[in-house]
Amino acid sequence: MSHETRESGRHGAIADNGFRSPWWLRSGHAQTMWAGGLRRGPDVSLEREALPLQDGDHLQLFWGAPAQGPAVIVLHGLGGSAESPYVRGLLRELQTRGFQAVVMQFRGAGEHLNAGPRFFHAGAVEDVEATVSHVRQRLPGRRTAMVGFSMGGIMTLNWLGAAGGRAGLDAAITISTPLALAECADYLGSGFRRVYDRHLVRGLRQLVQRKLAQQALPVDPTALRRARSLREFDDRITGPLHGFRDAADYYSRCSPTRILGAIQVPTRIIHALDDPFIPASSLPSVRELSPEVRMEVSERGGHVGFVAGSGPARPHYWLDTAIAGRLESMLGSGNTSGTPDTRRPPDGGLLESAG
């Protein structure tokens, strides 16, 4: 893509994101599998904080090294955590540029199970709200942005659309974000893409089994065993457990396409047309975007892939620098003064080393 589509004043824009795939990693499947299976994230020192929530549960926040620049809240994808290589890679780049990074780890993600019965889902905007409020309280006066990968991008956009003018963020970037959930679930469950579908469901099934070993849940064990696709899992487990009638109701109420026009925070949506999780037919038109939203699209890149570099021995993870560079443009340089982080979390939060 080499042009920009815009309807000035009324709608957002759709433009080229600038990514070009290398000769040795051309297909969307190759990009996705390399980034998801072969990448090794850098070592990044993080401190874990338990954030109490109003419903008696808690979230795990992972803070990067103290920095004086703007705050960046990072939301990982489905099956991911603060340990995911793409998260660690971005954290290192943000720290290098002076941003204060913090990862919001979803309920039930990672090593530390949450105490309550629910886990993460696409409409968990109250968890995003609690995290933003907490970061604002801990770092008053800081410019603040949010970066969401895949499922984290869905949650980011849903919260931005619901919050409207009270969002309290200065910028947002989402990557490889399913916007029409029903279409994406059906697409993922067909052809070779079923490999990804089954991989995600295995991880979700293991999560629920871990929680069942911890506490009783309103989950039918037979339905859990029989769920073979993401749609089946959402129909039998995710939807009913989180207050939705079924998968159709869940997808209808939590697809970001319905609220993209309500977003009032400068937002970039980075996407590749060969993403094996997201059919091109599900992408919004420019008329569905608010004036604050800019979709940045490339022909290639896969799902949370965007791997470049001169050869397999020297891969370059384009997303790390692309996201950080866009944040510098949207927020200003990270290497600026700001209210220092005292490392004393308010409201009873627990802070400890996480690596």
C-alpha positions as a LaTeX table, in Angstrom:
\begin{tabular}{lrrr}
\hline
Residue & $x$ (\AA) & $y$ (\AA) & $z$ (\AA) \\
\hline
Met1 & 0.00 & 0.00 & 0.00 \\
Ser2 & 1.30 & 3.44 & $-0.87$ \\
His3 & $-1.61$ & 5.81 & $-0.44$ \\
Glu4 & $-3.74$ & 7.25 & 2.34 \\
Thr5 & $-7.51$ & 7.28 & 2.45 \\
Arg6 & $-9.06$ & 10.06 & 4.54 \\
Glu7 & $-12.30$ & 11.99 & 4.84 \\
Ser8 & $-11.11$ & 15.13 & 6.57 \\
Gly9 & $-12.93$ & 16.30 & 9.67 \\
Arg10 & $-15.53$ & 13.53 & 9.79 \\
His11 & $-13.66$ & 10.24 & 9.78 \\
Gly12 & $-10.26$ & 8.77 & 10.45 \\
Ala13 & $-7.69$ & 7.54 & 7.95 \\
Ile14 & $-6.32$ & 4.34 & 6.44 \\
Ala15 & $-2.66$ & 4.44 & 5.40 \\
Asp16 & 0.45 & 2.36 & 4.69 \\
Asn17 & 2.31 & 1.45 & 7.89 \\
Gly18 & 5.69 & 1.24 & 6.16 \\
Phe19 & 6.52 & $-2.41$ & 6.90 \\
Arg20 & 8.15 & $-4.44$ & 4.13 \\
Ser21 & 8.70 & $-8.17$ & 4.58 \\
Pro22 & 12.18 & $-9.58$ & 3.86 \\
Trp23 & 12.90 & $-12.07$ & 1.10 \\
Trp24 & 13.36 & $-14.90$ & 3.58 \\
Leu25 & 10.05 & $-14.48$ & 5.45 \\
Arg26 & 7.32 & $-13.54$ & 3.02 \\
Ser27 & 4.10 & $-15.28$ & 4.02 \\
Gly28 & 1.76 & $-14.37$ & 6.85 \\
His29 & 2.05 & $-17.86$ & 8.31 \\
Ala30 & 5.86 & $-17.69$ & 8.27 \\
Gln31 & 5.81 & $-14.25$ & 9.91 \\
Thr32 & 3.37 & $-15.42$ & 12.59 \\
Met33 & 5.20 & $-18.65$ & 13.38 \\
Trp34 & 8.65 & $-17.06$ & 13.47 \\
Ala35 & 7.61 & $-14.30$ & 15.86 \\
Gly36 & 5.45 & $-16.61$ & 17.97 \\
Gly37 & 7.70 & $-19.65$ & 18.08 \\
Leu38 & 11.31 & $-18.74$ & 17.34 \\
Arg39 & 11.74 & $-15.32$ & 18.88 \\
Arg40 & 13.48 & $-15.20$ & 22.24 \\
Gly41 & 12.65 & $-12.12$ & 24.26 \\
Pro42 & 15.42 & $-10.10$ & 25.89 \\
Asp43 & 15.98 & $-10.14$ & 29.63 \\
Val44 & 14.07 & $-7.24$ & 31.16 \\
Ser45 & 13.94 & $-6.49$ & 34.88 \\
Leu46 & 10.34 & $-6.17$ & 36.08 \\
Glu47 & 8.65 & $-5.66$ & 39.43 \\
Arg48 & 5.29 & $-7.29$ & 40.06 \\
Glu49 & 2.46 & $-5.44$ & 41.76 \\
Ala50 & $-0.85$ & $-6.98$ & 42.79 \\
Leu51 & $-3.59$ & $-4.45$ & 42.04 \\
Pro52 & $-6.75$ & $-5.02$ & 44.15 \\
Leu53 & $-10.03$ & $-4.72$ & 42.23 \\
Gln54 & $-13.49$ & $-3.67$ & 43.38 \\
Asp55 & $-14.92$ & $-7.18$ & 42.97 \\
Gly56 & $-12.38$ & $-8.61$ & 45.43 \\
Asp57 & $-10.11$ & $-10.05$ & 42.74 \\
His58 & $-6.77$ & $-8.63$ & 41.62 \\
Leu59 & $-4.64$ & $-7.94$ & 38.55 \\
Gln60 & $-0.92$ & $-8.42$ & 38.16 \\
Leu61 & 0.95 & $-5.34$ & 36.95 \\
Phe62 & 4.59 & $-5.62$ & 35.90 \\
Trp63 & 6.59 & $-2.41$ & 36.10 \\
Gly64 & 9.69 & $-1.73$ & 34.07 \\
Ala65 & 12.70 & 0.13 & 35.44 \\
Pro66 & 11.82 & 3.57 & 36.88 \\
Ala67 & 11.95 & 6.23 & 34.19 \\
Gln68 & 11.06 & 9.90 & 33.93 \\
Gly69 & 9.28 & 9.81 & 30.57 \\
Pro70 & 5.64 & 9.20 & 29.65 \\
Ala71 & 3.93 & 6.07 & 30.94 \\
Val72 & 3.08 & 3.26 & 28.52 \\
Ile73 & 0.60 & 0.58 & 29.60 \\
Val74 & 1.10 & $-2.64$ & 27.61 \\
Leu75 & $-1.63$ & $-5.29$ & 27.15 \\
His76 & $-0.50$ & $-8.67$ & 25.80 \\
Gly77 & $-2.45$ & $-11.06$ & 23.59 \\
Leu78 & $-4.51$ & $-14.20$ & 24.20 \\
Gly79 & $-2.23$ & $-16.89$ & 25.60 \\
Gly80 & 0.42 & $-14.31$ & 26.39 \\
Ser81 & 1.75 & $-12.64$ & 29.52 \\
Ala82 & 4.41 & $-10.21$ & 30.70 \\
Glu83 & 6.90 & $-12.95$ & 29.75 \\
Ser84 & 5.93 & $-13.07$ & 26.07 \\
Pro85 & 8.88 & $-12.30$ & 23.76 \\
Tyr86 & 7.01 & $-9.58$ & 21.86 \\
Val87 & 6.16 & $-7.88$ & 25.16 \\
Arg88 & 9.72 & $-8.12$ & 26.45 \\
Gly89 & 11.10 & $-6.82$ & 23.16 \\
Leu90 & 8.86 & $-3.77$ & 23.30 \\
Leu91 & 9.65 & $-3.16$ & 26.98 \\
Arg92 & 13.36 & $-3.08$ & 26.25 \\
Glu93 & 12.85 & $-0.57$ & 23.44 \\
Leu94 & 10.61 & 1.61 & 25.62 \\
Gln95 & 13.13 & 1.58 & 28.45 \\
Thr96 & 15.94 & 2.49 & 26.06 \\
Arg97 & 13.94 & 5.54 & 25.00 \\
Gly98 & 13.10 & 6.64 & 28.53 \\
Phe99 & 9.45 & 5.60 & 28.78 \\
Gln100 & 7.96 & 4.23 & 32.01 \\
Ala101 & 6.53 & 0.87 & 30.95 \\
Val102 & 3.98 & $-1.21$ & 32.83 \\
Val103 & 2.34 & $-4.45$ & 31.67 \\
Met104 & $-1.26$ & $-5.20$ & 32.61 \\
Gln105 & $-1.37$ & $-9.00$ & 32.83 \\
Phe106 & $-4.88$ & $-10.35$ & 32.30 \\
Arg107 & $-6.77$ & $-12.21$ & 35.00 \\
Gly108 & $-5.65$ & $-15.82$ & 34.85 \\
Ala109 & $-2.68$ & $-15.18$ & 32.56 \\
Gly110 & 0.88 & $-16.13$ & 33.41 \\
Glu111 & 2.02 & $-18.04$ & 36.47 \\
His112 & $-0.11$ & $-16.24$ & 39.05 \\
Leu113 & $-3.77$ & $-17.31$ & 38.94 \\
Asn114 & $-6.28$ & $-14.71$ & 40.03 \\
Ala115 & $-8.47$ & $-15.46$ & 43.04 \\
Gly116 & $-11.89$ & $-14.93$ & 41.46 \\
Pro117 & $-13.83$ & $-17.29$ & 39.18 \\
Arg118 & $-13.59$ & $-15.23$ & 36.00 \\
Phe119 & $-10.62$ & $-14.85$ & 33.67 \\
Phe120 & $-9.94$ & $-12.46$ & 30.80 \\
His121 & $-12.28$ & $-11.70$ & 27.92 \\
Ala122 & $-12.59$ & $-9.13$ & 25.14 \\
Gly123 & $-15.06$ & $-6.96$ & 27.04 \\
Ala124 & $-13.15$ & $-6.68$ & 30.33 \\
Val125 & $-13.02$ & $-2.88$ & 30.12 \\
Glu126 & $-13.33$ & $-2.50$ & 33.89 \\
Asp127 & $-9.88$ & $-4.08$ & 34.29 \\
Val128 & $-8.42$ & $-1.62$ & 31.80 \\
Glu129 & $-10.17$ & 1.22 & 33.61 \\
Ala130 & $-8.73$ & 0.12 & 36.97 \\
Thr131 & $-5.23$ & $-0.11$ & 35.52 \\
Val132 & $-5.34$ & 3.32 & 33.89 \\
Ser133 & $-6.71$ & 4.88 & 37.08 \\
His134 & $-3.97$ & 3.24 & 39.15 \\
Val135 & $-1.16$ & 4.29 & 36.83 \\
Arg136 & $-2.51$ & 7.85 & 36.79 \\
Gln137 & $-2.61$ & 7.84 & 40.59 \\
Arg138 & 0.90 & 6.49 & 40.88 \\
Leu139 & 2.36 & 8.76 & 38.20 \\
Pro140 & 0.37 & 11.99 & 38.42 \\
Gly141 & 0.96 & 14.45 & 35.63 \\
Arg142 & 2.57 & 11.94 & 33.25 \\
Arg143 & 1.46 & 11.73 & 29.66 \\
Thr144 & 0.13 & 8.20 & 29.29 \\
Ala145 & $-0.38$ & 5.81 & 26.37 \\
Met146 & $-1.65$ & 2.27 & 25.92 \\
Val147 & $-0.35$ & $-0.43$ & 23.58 \\
Gly148 & $-2.47$ & $-3.54$ & 22.98 \\
Phe149 & $-1.50$ & $-6.69$ & 21.08 \\
Ser150 & $-4.29$ & $-8.82$ & 19.54 \\
Met151 & $-6.70$ & $-9.56$ & 22.46 \\
Gly152 & $-5.06$ & $-6.70$ & 24.34 \\
Gly153 & $-5.87$ & $-4.50$ & 21.36 \\
Ile154 & $-9.52$ & $-5.56$ & 21.48 \\
Met155 & $-9.70$ & $-4.62$ & 25.16 \\
Thr156 & $-7.92$ & $-1.32$ & 24.48 \\
Leu157 & $-10.30$ & $-0.28$ & 21.70 \\
Asn158 & $-13.39$ & $-1.42$ & 23.59 \\
Trp159 & $-12.36$ & 0.61 & 26.60 \\
Leu160 & $-11.49$ & 3.68 & 24.51 \\
Gly161 & $-14.86$ & 3.54 & 22.76 \\
Ala162 & $-16.77$ & 3.06 & 26.01 \\
Ala163 & $-14.83$ & 5.76 & 27.88 \\
Gly164 & $-15.07$ & 8.39 & 25.15 \\
Gly165 & $-13.90$ & 11.77 & 26.40 \\
Arg166 & $-13.17$ & 10.55 & 29.92 \\
Ala167 & $-10.52$ & 8.01 & 28.85 \\
Gly168 & $-7.69$ & 10.07 & 30.30 \\
Leu169 & $-5.12$ & 8.72 & 27.83 \\
Asp170 & $-2.96$ & 10.73 & 25.46 \\
Ala171 & $-2.41$ & 8.04 & 22.81 \\
Ala172 & $-3.08$ & 4.40 & 21.97 \\
Ile173 & $-1.63$ & 1.86 & 19.55 \\
Thr174 & $-3.05$ & $-1.58$ & 18.81 \\
Ile175 & $-1.42$ & $-4.35$ & 16.80 \\
Ser176 & $-2.99$ & $-7.28$ & 14.92 \\
Thr177 & $-6.37$ & $-6.62$ & 16.51 \\
Pro178 & $-9.46$ & $-8.64$ & 15.58 \\
Leu179 & $-12.20$ & $-6.05$ & 15.12 \\
Ala180 & $-15.16$ & $-8.23$ & 14.07 \\
Leu181 & $-14.98$ & $-11.19$ & 16.44 \\
Ala182 & $-17.49$ & $-13.54$ & 14.81 \\
Glu183 & $-15.86$ & $-13.24$ & 11.39 \\
Cys184 & $-12.42$ & $-13.73$ & 12.89 \\
Ala185 & $-13.47$ & $-16.80$ & 14.90 \\
Asp186 & $-14.96$ & $-18.43$ & 11.80 \\
Tyr187 & $-11.90$ & $-17.55$ & 9.70 \\
Leu188 & $-9.55$ & $-18.96$ & 12.33 \\
Gly189 & $-11.49$ & $-22.20$ & 12.39 \\
Ser190 & $-11.05$ & $-22.95$ & 8.69 \\
Gly191 & $-8.24$ & $-24.35$ & 6.55 \\
Phe192 & $-4.66$ & $-24.42$ & 7.81 \\
Arg193 & $-5.60$ & $-21.70$ & 10.30 \\
Arg194 & $-7.15$ & $-24.41$ & 12.50 \\
Val195 & $-3.60$ & $-25.03$ & 13.74 \\
Tyr196 & $-3.69$ & $-21.66$ & 15.51 \\
Asp197 & $-7.28$ & $-22.16$ & 16.62 \\
Arg198 & $-6.52$ & $-25.45$ & 18.35 \\
His199 & $-3.35$ & $-24.08$ & 19.92 \\
Leu200 & $-5.29$ & $-21.21$ & 21.49 \\
Val201 & $-8.04$ & $-23.52$ & 22.73 \\
Arg202 & $-5.52$ & $-25.88$ & 24.34 \\
Gly203 & $-4.11$ & $-22.97$ & 26.32 \\
Leu204 & $-7.57$ & $-21.79$ & 27.36 \\
Arg205 & $-8.60$ & $-25.29$ & 28.40 \\
Gln206 & $-5.47$ & $-25.60$ & 30.54 \\
Leu207 & $-6.26$ & $-22.25$ & 32.18 \\
Val208 & $-9.77$ & $-23.36$ & 33.13 \\
Gln209 & $-8.47$ & $-26.71$ & 34.39 \\
Arg210 & $-5.98$ & $-24.87$ & 36.62 \\
Lys211 & $-8.79$ & $-22.71$ & 37.98 \\
Leu212 & $-11.01$ & $-25.76$ & 38.55 \\
Ala213 & $-8.24$ & $-27.26$ & 40.67 \\
Gln214 & $-8.31$ & $-24.06$ & 42.72 \\
Gln215 & $-12.06$ & $-23.49$ & 43.09 \\
Ala216 & $-15.51$ & $-24.55$ & 41.90 \\
Leu217 & $-16.65$ & $-22.88$ & 38.67 \\
Pro218 & $-20.00$ & $-22.91$ & 36.83 \\
Val219 & $-18.36$ & $-24.87$ & 34.02 \\
Asp220 & $-19.51$ & $-28.16$ & 32.51 \\
Pro221 & $-16.41$ & $-30.44$ & 32.42 \\
Thr222 & $-17.81$ & $-32.30$ & 29.42 \\
Ala223 & $-18.33$ & $-29.06$ & 27.49 \\
Leu224 & $-14.79$ & $-28.04$ & 28.38 \\
Arg225 & $-13.34$ & $-31.29$ & 27.06 \\
Arg226 & $-15.36$ & $-31.16$ & 23.86 \\
Ala227 & $-14.51$ & $-27.58$ & 22.90 \\
Arg228 & $-12.24$ & $-27.90$ & 19.88 \\
Ser229 & $-12.43$ & $-24.42$ & 18.37 \\
Leu230 & $-12.32$ & $-20.90$ & 19.77 \\
Arg231 & $-15.95$ & $-20.39$ & 18.83 \\
Glu232 & $-16.97$ & $-23.58$ & 20.67 \\
Phe233 & $-14.93$ & $-22.57$ & 23.72 \\
Asp234 & $-16.44$ & $-19.08$ & 23.75 \\
Asp235 & $-19.92$ & $-20.52$ & 23.27 \\
Arg236 & $-19.63$ & $-23.00$ & 26.15 \\
Ile237 & $-17.14$ & $-21.39$ & 28.55 \\
Thr238 & $-16.06$ & $-17.77$ & 27.98 \\
Gly239 & $-19.50$ & $-16.39$ & 27.17 \\
Pro240 & $-21.60$ & $-17.98$ & 29.95 \\
Leu241 & $-18.89$ & $-17.55$ & 32.60 \\
His242 & $-18.70$ & $-13.80$ & 31.93 \\
Gly243 & $-22.36$ & $-12.92$ & 31.61 \\
Phe244 & $-22.97$ & $-13.46$ & 27.89 \\
Arg245 & $-25.67$ & $-15.74$ & 26.53 \\
Asp246 & $-23.36$ & $-17.56$ & 24.12 \\
Ala247 & $-20.54$ & $-16.92$ & 21.65 \\
Ala248 & $-22.81$ & $-14.99$ & 19.29 \\
Asp249 & $-23.86$ & $-12.63$ & 22.09 \\
Tyr250 & $-20.25$ & $-12.28$ & 23.29 \\
Tyr251 & $-18.94$ & $-11.48$ & 19.82 \\
Ser252 & $-21.75$ & $-9.05$ & 19.07 \\
Arg253 & $-21.28$ & $-7.07$ & 22.29 \\
Cys254 & $-17.47$ & $-7.10$ & 22.31 \\
Ser255 & $-16.46$ & $-6.47$ & 18.69 \\
Pro256 & $-14.56$ & $-3.17$ & 18.48 \\
Thr257 & $-16.09$ & $-2.36$ & 15.07 \\
Arg258 & $-19.22$ & $-1.17$ & 16.85 \\
Ile259 & $-17.41$ & 1.61 & 18.76 \\
Leu260 & $-14.47$ & 2.71 & 16.58 \\
Gly261 & $-16.39$ & 5.87 & 15.73 \\
Ala262 & $-16.66$ & 6.84 & 19.42 \\
Ile263 & $-12.92$ & 6.89 & 20.20 \\
Gln264 & $-11.67$ & 10.33 & 21.27 \\
Val265 & $-7.99$ & 9.49 & 21.90 \\
Pro266 & $-5.38$ & 9.60 & 19.09 \\
Thr267 & $-5.17$ & 5.92 & 18.11 \\
Arg268 & $-3.12$ & 3.92 & 15.62 \\
Ile269 & $-4.22$ & 0.43 & 14.52 \\
Ile270 & $-1.31$ & $-1.50$ & 12.97 \\
His271 & $-2.39$ & $-4.40$ & 10.77 \\
Ala272 & $-1.16$ & $-6.76$ & 8.03 \\
Leu273 & $-3.49$ & $-7.91$ & 5.27 \\
Asp274 & $-2.00$ & $-11.42$ & 5.39 \\
Asp275 & $-2.79$ & $-11.85$ & 9.11 \\
Pro276 & $-3.96$ & $-15.49$ & 9.38 \\
Phe277 & $-6.22$ & $-14.62$ & 12.32 \\
Ile278 & $-8.11$ & $-11.78$ & 10.64 \\
Pro279 & $-9.86$ & $-11.83$ & 7.24 \\
Ala280 & $-9.41$ & $-8.67$ & 5.19 \\
Ser281 & $-13.19$ & $-8.59$ & 4.72 \\
Ser282 & $-13.61$ & $-7.88$ & 8.44 \\
Leu283 & $-11.64$ & $-4.63$ & 8.38 \\
Pro284 & $-13.58$ & $-1.38$ & 8.82 \\
Ser285 & $-14.03$ & 1.27 & 6.18 \\
Val286 & $-12.70$ & 4.76 & 6.75 \\
Arg287 & $-16.28$ & 5.88 & 7.45 \\
Glu288 & $-16.36$ & 3.65 & 10.55 \\
Leu289 & $-13.31$ & 5.32 & 12.11 \\
Ser290 & $-13.49$ & 8.36 & 14.34 \\
Pro291 & $-11.32$ & 11.35 & 13.32 \\
Glu292 & $-8.86$ & 10.25 & 16.02 \\
Val293 & $-8.30$ & 6.76 & 14.58 \\
Arg294 & $-5.75$ & 5.93 & 11.90 \\
Met295 & $-5.45$ & 2.39 & 10.52 \\
Glu296 & $-1.92$ & 1.63 & 9.35 \\
Val297 & $-1.89$ & $-1.36$ & 7.02 \\
Ser298 & 0.74 & $-3.36$ & 5.14 \\
Glu299 & 0.37 & $-6.17$ & 2.63 \\
Arg300 & 2.50 & $-8.51$ & 4.77 \\
Gly301 & 3.45 & $-9.01$ & 8.41 \\
Gly302 & 1.29 & $-11.85$ & 9.74 \\
His303 & $-0.18$ & $-11.83$ & 13.25 \\
Val304 & 2.04 & $-9.95$ & 15.73 \\
Gly305 & 4.87 & $-10.78$ & 13.33 \\
Phe306 & 6.34 & $-7.91$ & 11.31 \\
Val307 & 9.78 & $-9.52$ & 11.23 \\
Ala308 & 12.36 & $-7.82$ & 8.99 \\
Gly309 & 16.16 & $-8.02$ & 8.80 \\
Ser310 & 18.80 & $-9.01$ & 6.27 \\
Gly311 & 18.51 & $-12.75$ & 6.93 \\
Pro312 & 17.41 & $-15.45$ & 9.40 \\
Ala313 & 20.57 & $-14.99$ & 11.44 \\
Arg314 & 19.86 & $-11.27$ & 11.91 \\
Pro315 & 16.12 & $-10.74$ & 12.34 \\
His316 & 14.84 & $-7.27$ & 13.12 \\
Tyr317 & 11.60 & $-7.05$ & 15.07 \\
Trp318 & 10.07 & $-4.05$ & 13.37 \\
Leu319 & 7.19 & $-3.65$ & 15.82 \\
Asp320 & 9.51 & $-2.75$ & 18.71 \\
Thr321 & 10.94 & 0.31 & 16.99 \\
Ala322 & 7.77 & 1.16 & 15.05 \\
Ile323 & 5.64 & 1.32 & 18.20 \\
Ala324 & 8.23 & 3.24 & 20.22 \\
Gly325 & 8.78 & 5.67 & 17.35 \\
Arg326 & 5.07 & 6.33 & 17.01 \\
Leu327 & 4.79 & 6.90 & 20.75 \\
Glu328 & 7.60 & 9.45 & 20.60 \\
Ser329 & 5.74 & 11.22 & 17.81 \\
Met330 & 2.40 & 11.13 & 19.64 \\
Leu331 & 3.64 & 11.83 & 23.19 \\
Gly332 & 7.02 & 13.48 & 22.78 \\
Ser333 & 10.36 & 11.91 & 23.63 \\
Gly334 & 10.49 & 9.50 & 26.52 \\
Asn335 & 13.69 & 11.12 & 27.75 \\
Thr336 & 11.95 & 13.98 & 29.53 \\
Ser337 & 11.37 & 14.88 & 33.14 \\
Gly338 & 8.25 & 13.78 & 34.98 \\
Thr339 & 6.92 & 12.90 & 38.40 \\
Pro340 & 9.23 & 10.19 & 39.78 \\
Asp341 & 7.86 & 6.74 & 40.57 \\
Thr342 & 8.29 & 6.28 & 44.31 \\
Arg343 & 8.00 & 2.47 & 44.08 \\
Arg344 & 5.51 & 2.53 & 46.96 \\
Pro345 & 2.23 & 1.34 & 45.45 \\
Pro346 & $-0.87$ & 2.83 & 47.07 \\
Asp347 & $-3.99$ & 0.98 & 48.23 \\
Gly348 & $-2.23$ & $-2.06$ & 49.63 \\
Gly349 & $-0.62$ & $-3.22$ & 46.42 \\
Leu350 & 2.23 & $-5.73$ & 46.68 \\
Leu351 & 5.41 & $-4.90$ & 44.83 \\
Glu352 & 8.14 & $-7.50$ & 44.35 \\
Ser353 & 10.84 & $-8.48$ & 41.90 \\
Ala354 & 9.65 & $-10.48$ & 38.89 \\
Gly355 & 12.80 & $-11.24$ & 37.06 \\
\hline
\end{tabular}
